[in-house]
């Protein structure tokens, strides 16, 4: 059976790619956090896999950064 812990590992966050996409567009962490409505500490926790971005946060990031392939960032292999 699939425990919650195993399932969490499948939702692998590619932090480096997110940071790259942000810097490419000149968007700072502070700016991104403000726009999607989370604190910098929440952003840090989510990027490091302590907690997960919600669907609405992911959608807000996709819209803000105009991402073509968000799957590579939010569901990295």
C-alpha positions as CSV (number, residue, x, y, z in Angstrom):
1,X,0.0,0.0,0.0
2,X,1.1,3.6,-0.6
3,X,1.8,5.4,2.6
4,X,1.6,9.2,2.7
5,X,5.4,9.4,3.0
6,X,6.1,7.4,-0.1
7,X,3.5,9.5,-2.0
8,X,5.2,12.7,-0.9
9,X,8.5,11.6,-2.5
10,X,6.8,11.3,-5.9
11,X,5.9,15.0,-5.8
12,X,9.5,16.0,-6.2
13,X,10.2,19.7,-6.4
14,X,12.9,21.0,-8.8
15,X,13.9,24.0,-6.8
16,X,16.9,24.9,-9.0
17,X,14.7,25.0,-12.1
18,X,12.1,27.2,-10.3
19,X,14.8,29.6,-9.2
20,X,16.3,29.6,-12.7
21,X,12.9,30.4,-14.3
22,X,12.4,33.2,-11.7
23,X,15.8,34.8,-12.4
24,X,15.3,34.5,-16.1
25,X,12.2,36.7,-15.7
26,X,13.8,39.0,-13.1
27,X,11.4,37.9,-10.4
28,X,12.7,37.8,-6.8
29,X,11.7,35.3,-4.1
30,X,10.1,38.2,-2.2
31,X,8.1,39.3,-5.3
32,X,7.0,35.8,-6.1
33,X,5.9,35.2,-2.5
34,X,4.0,38.4,-2.4
35,X,2.2,37.7,-5.7
36,X,1.1,34.1,-4.8
37,X,0.3,35.1,-1.2
38,X,2.8,33.1,0.9
39,X,5.5,34.0,3.3
40,X,9.2,33.6,2.4
41,X,9.6,31.0,5.1
42,X,6.6,29.0,3.6
43,X,8.3,29.3,0.2
44,X,11.5,28.0,1.6
45,X,9.7,25.0,3.2
46,X,7.8,24.2,0.0
47,X,10.9,24.4,-2.1
48,X,12.8,22.1,0.2
49,X,10.0,19.5,0.3
50,X,9.0,20.1,4.0
51,X,5.5,21.1,2.8
52,X,3.9,21.2,-0.7
53,X,2.7,24.0,-2.9
54,X,-1.1,24.0,-3.1
55,X,-2.8,23.7,-6.6
56,X,-3.7,27.3,-6.5
57,X,-0.2,28.4,-5.6
58,X,1.2,26.2,-8.4
59,X,-1.3,27.8,-10.8
60,X,-0.3,31.3,-9.6
61,X,3.4,30.5,-10.2
62,X,2.6,29.1,-13.6
63,X,0.6,32.2,-14.5
64,X,3.2,34.6,-13.0
65,X,6.2,33.0,-14.7
66,X,4.2,32.0,-17.9
67,X,5.7,28.5,-17.6
68,X,5.5,26.2,-20.6
69,X,6.5,23.0,-18.7
70,X,5.6,23.3,-15.0
71,X,5.7,19.5,-14.7
72,X,9.5,19.7,-14.8
73,X,9.5,22.0,-11.8
74,X,6.7,20.6,-9.6
75,X,6.8,16.9,-10.4
76,X,10.5,16.4,-11.2
77,X,11.6,12.8,-11.7
